């Protein structure tokens, strides 16, 4: 299955992770580009992270020890700054 992440948008893939061999409990995905990008989900393996980075996405994998909300807010702030620099209204 594929999902589309809109341009200059951020999502969380916690519900799309198959935990059998994947070491992360959640993944924050940021699309800093001006184009929509398709993601292959569910996530089964670590190679997925590098595959998505090659598409231009910022991938932030989170373990049990990582604070989801803190990481999401930091990524959102970076994305909002990028939007501001490009003259795009932040959501």
C-alpha positions, -999 to +999 in steps of 0.1 A: +000+000+000+012+035-006+003+068+011+011+103-001+028+129+021+019+164+009+046+190+002+060+207+033+041+184+055+049+162+085+033+128+095+039+100+120+039+064+109+034+046+143+004+027+130+021+016+099+050-002+115+052-040+116+072-047+147+086-081+140+121-070+130+118-032+130+137-017+159+117+015+161+083+022+177+075+052+155+089+071+126+083+108+120+084+117+083+089+152+070+085+162+034+105+195+030+102+194-008+076+212-029+063+179-044+041+152-030+060+120-023+045+084-021+056+062+008+054+024+008+037+012+040+036-007+062+072-005+073+089-039+077+127-033+077+154-007+084+163-003+048+130+015+043+145+045+062+173+049+037+150+044+007+128+072+019+157+095+026+169+090-010+135+104-021+143+137-002+123+130+030+136+137+065+131+105+085+133+105+123+131+070+138+121+068+174+129+041+199+111+033+232+135+057+250+128+087+226+102+113+234+078+114+205+062+147+212+095+165+217+109+151+185+077+159+166+077+195+178+114+200+168+107+186+133+076+207+130+095+239+141+122+232+114+095+226+088+077+258+098+110+278+096+116+263+061+081+274+050+086+308+064+119+312+045+100+302+013+071+325+021+046+297+027+021+302+055+027+277+083-003+256+094 
